[in-house]
Amino acid sequence: MKLLITGGAGFIGSAVVRQAIRDGHAVVNVDALTYAACLDNVADAATSPDYTFEHVDIRDRAALDRVFAAHRPDAVMHLAAESHVDRSIDGPGDFVQTNVIGTFNMLEAARAYWTAQGRPEGFRFHHISTDEVFGTLGETGQFTEDTPYAPNSPYSASKAGSDHLVRAWHETYGLPVVMTNCSNNYGPYHFPEKLIPVVILKALAGEPIPVYGKGENVRDWLYVEDHADALLTVVQNGAVGRSYNIGGENEARNIDIVQTICAILDRKRPKDAAYADQITFVTDRPGHDLRYAIDPERIRTELGWRPSVTLEQGLEKTVDWYLGHEEWWRPLQARAGGRLGTKA
Ligand code: NAD
C-alpha cells in the first residue's frame, strides 16, 4: 500500500514508518516537525526509495490538498497530534488547533481526494487515538469500544473531539474510516519528557526520579513496536466504520514501573547505591486519572492480534535502547525542559 502517515517523525508514528517500510509499503511522512519530532527516528527508513517526507502542518488545508494530489495514497494513518497531557494543562490552545482543527482538515482533504478518485472502496482513513478519551476507572473494570466518552484533560478532550469528527465523517459522508484507541506506549525513541524515559535518564544522571502523587496511578503499558504492528493490522484488515481498542495486557502502577526500571539499571549499570534511593514523590498532576485498562477482546478475536512482549521484556529492551543511544536523547533533553502541567 501507499500509506500517508501523519506525525511520522514522532514517537509512535516513526515506529509505524519504520515497520511499514520493512513490510514493503510505500510511505509519505507528513509532519510539521514540532518540538516532539526527530527525523533521526526514521533515518534508516529514509534511505528507502519507498519513503518520502513532506514538511507540512495539518492546520494548513491547502498544503494537505497538494500532498494528497501529489502522492495519491491508498490509505491515511493519522497520528499527528499534540500528545503530552502536562503541556495541555499549561497551553490547551495548540491541542485544540492541531488535534481538533487539524483532524478536521485531514478529514476534509481526504474526503475531497477520495471523492475525486471516484470513492474507491479500498481507501482507508485510520485515526489513531487514546484510551484517555474514556476518562478514568476505579480499582476494577476495563475500557471497551462501547465505553462512554468522559475525557478529563485538555489533551484527552481534544482527542475525543477528533474521534467524534472521524465517526461523523463516516456516518455522514461515507468516508471509509477505521479507528483505534490505545493505552500508554513506551519503547525506543520516546521523547525524554514522558514517564519512562524521564525515569531512566534521571536515574543515570544521579538526579531525583520524580513520581507524581503516590505513584498509584495504573496504566496498561503497550510496547511501541507492538502498537505499530497492531496499527498496520488494523489499517489493512479492520472493518470499515469500526473502532478497536489496543492494549498491552500489562497493567502496572507507576511506582512499580519506576521500581522495575531501577532494578534493571542496578543490574546493567551498577553503582554504589540502589537507583531506587533516588525516587522522590512530587505534587500530583491536576485531574490525574487513577486507572486506565483496556479490554483487548475485539482486536484479538476479530483480527487475531496480541502483544508480543511482557512489560518486563519491554522495559528491559527499552532500558537497553536508552543505554545504547545517548547520542539520540542527549540533544533532546534540552527541548524537554523542566516540570510541566502545574499552571492549573
Ligand atoms: P509525539 O508527540 O511523539 O509525536 C507527534 C508528532 O506529530 C510529532 O512528530 C509532531 O511534529 C507531529 N505534529 C504535531 N503537530 C503537528 C501539526 N500541526 N502538523 C503536522 N504534524 C504535527 O506523539 P506520539 O506519542 O507518537 O503519539 C502519536 C499519536 O498516538 C497521537 O495522536 C496520540 O494522541 C496517540 N497516542 C499516543 C499514546 C502514547 O502513549 N504516546 C497513547 C495513546 C494514543
Boltz pocket constraint, residues with backbone or C-beta under 6 A from the ligand:
constraints:
  - pocket:
      binder: B
      contacts: [[A, 6], [A, 7], [A, 8], [A, 9], [A, 10], [A, 11], [A, 12], [A, 13], [A, 30], [A, 31], [A, 32], [A, 33], [A, 34], [A, 35], [A, 36], [A, 37], [A, 38], [A, 56], [A, 57], [A, 58], [A, 59], [A, 78], [A, 79], [A, 80], [A, 81], [A, 82], [A, 83], [A, 84], [A, 98], [A, 102], [A, 128], [A, 129], [A, 130], [A, 131], [A, 159], [A, 182], [A, 183], [A, 184], [A, 185], [A, 186], [A, 191]]
      max_distance: 6.0
